[in-house]
Amino acid sequence: MKEPHPQLPELMQRIIFRTDPPSLLKLETLSIELKNVGISNFDVDFETCEISVVCPHVKSIQQVECALRKAGFKCPRLK
């Protein structure tokens, strides 16, 4: 059973994207692109094909979406 995401500090935000099953090359590229916008960690759930990014509220969601697109992902943000 999947554990729920832990609570985040008030100034942090979790953004979840659903995508096609990601390749290791795409994930490596995503890591580089997210680091370019100041985000060093993300989680991938291969079972549900979701990418979870934790970022400060001050970071623009558009920057994260742009990093995902640059890494080759076409994925809508889940609400």
C-alpha positions as a Markdown table, in Angstrom:
| # | Residue | x | y | z |
|---|---|---|---|---|
| 1 | Met | 0.0 | 0.0 | 0.0 |
| 2 | Lys | 1.3 | 3.4 | -1.0 |
| 3 | Glu | 2.1 | 5.7 | 2.0 |
| 4 | Pro | 0.6 | 9.2 | 1.9 |
| 5 | His | 3.0 | 12.1 | 1.2 |
| 6 | Pro | 4.3 | 13.6 | 4.4 |
| 7 | Gln | 3.1 | 17.1 | 5.4 |
| 8 | Leu | 5.2 | 19.9 | 4.0 |
| 9 | Pro | 6.3 | 23.1 | 5.7 |
| 10 | Glu | 4.0 | 26.0 | 5.0 |
| 11 | Leu | 6.3 | 27.6 | 2.5 |
| 12 | Met | 6.6 | 24.4 | 0.4 |
| 13 | Gln | 4.3 | 23.1 | -2.3 |
| 14 | Arg | 4.0 | 19.6 | -3.8 |
| 15 | Ile | 3.3 | 19.6 | -7.6 |
| 16 | Ile | 2.3 | 16.2 | -9.2 |
| 17 | Phe | 2.4 | 15.5 | -12.9 |
| 18 | Arg | 1.1 | 12.4 | -14.6 |
| 19 | Thr | 3.1 | 11.2 | -17.6 |
| 20 | Asp | 3.9 | 8.2 | -19.8 |
| 21 | Pro | 6.3 | 5.7 | -18.2 |
| 22 | Pro | 9.5 | 7.7 | -18.1 |
| 23 | Ser | 12.9 | 6.3 | -19.4 |
| 24 | Leu | 16.0 | 6.7 | -17.4 |
| 25 | Leu | 17.5 | 9.1 | -20.0 |
| 26 | Lys | 14.4 | 11.3 | -19.6 |
| 27 | Leu | 14.7 | 11.2 | -15.8 |
| 28 | Glu | 18.4 | 12.1 | -16.0 |
| 29 | Thr | 17.5 | 15.1 | -18.2 |
| 30 | Leu | 14.7 | 16.1 | -15.9 |
| 31 | Ser | 17.1 | 16.1 | -13.0 |
| 32 | Ile | 19.4 | 18.5 | -14.8 |
| 33 | Glu | 16.5 | 20.8 | -15.9 |
| 34 | Leu | 15.0 | 20.9 | -12.4 |
| 35 | Lys | 18.4 | 21.8 | -11.0 |
| 36 | Asn | 18.5 | 24.7 | -13.4 |
| 37 | Val | 15.4 | 26.1 | -11.8 |
| 38 | Gly | 16.7 | 25.5 | -8.3 |
| 39 | Ile | 15.0 | 22.2 | -7.5 |
| 40 | Ser | 17.2 | 19.3 | -6.5 |
| 41 | Asn | 14.7 | 16.5 | -5.6 |
| 42 | Phe | 11.8 | 14.8 | -7.2 |
| 43 | Asp | 10.0 | 11.5 | -6.8 |
| 44 | Val | 8.8 | 9.1 | -9.5 |
| 45 | Asp | 6.0 | 6.6 | -8.9 |
| 46 | Phe | 6.4 | 4.1 | -11.7 |
| 47 | Glu | 3.2 | 2.3 | -10.9 |
| 48 | Thr | 1.0 | 5.4 | -11.4 |
| 49 | Cys | 3.4 | 7.2 | -13.8 |
| 50 | Glu | 3.4 | 10.3 | -11.5 |
| 51 | Ile | 6.3 | 12.7 | -11.0 |
| 52 | Ser | 6.1 | 14.6 | -7.7 |
| 53 | Val | 8.1 | 17.8 | -7.2 |
| 54 | Val | 8.5 | 19.7 | -4.0 |
| 55 | Cys | 9.3 | 23.3 | -4.4 |
| 56 | Pro | 9.0 | 26.6 | -2.4 |
| 57 | His | 5.9 | 28.6 | -3.1 |
| 58 | Val | 8.2 | 31.4 | -4.4 |
| 59 | Lys | 9.2 | 29.1 | -7.3 |
| 60 | Ser | 7.1 | 29.5 | -10.3 |
| 61 | Ile | 5.0 | 26.5 | -11.3 |
| 62 | Gln | 5.6 | 27.6 | -14.9 |
| 63 | Gln | 9.4 | 27.1 | -14.3 |
| 64 | Val | 8.8 | 23.5 | -13.2 |
| 65 | Glu | 6.4 | 22.9 | -16.1 |
| 66 | Cys | 9.0 | 24.3 | -18.5 |
| 67 | Ala | 11.7 | 22.0 | -17.0 |
| 68 | Leu | 9.4 | 19.0 | -17.6 |
| 69 | Arg | 8.8 | 20.0 | -21.2 |
| 70 | Lys | 12.6 | 20.6 | -21.8 |
| 71 | Ala | 13.2 | 17.1 | -20.5 |
| 72 | Gly | 10.7 | 15.7 | -23.1 |
| 73 | Phe | 7.7 | 15.2 | -20.9 |
| 74 | Lys | 4.2 | 16.2 | -22.1 |
| 75 | Cys | 2.3 | 16.0 | -18.9 |
| 76 | Pro | -0.6 | 18.0 | -17.4 |
| 77 | Arg | -0.4 | 19.1 | -13.8 |
| 78 | Leu | -2.7 | 17.3 | -11.4 |
| 79 | Lys | -4.8 | 19.3 | -9.0 |
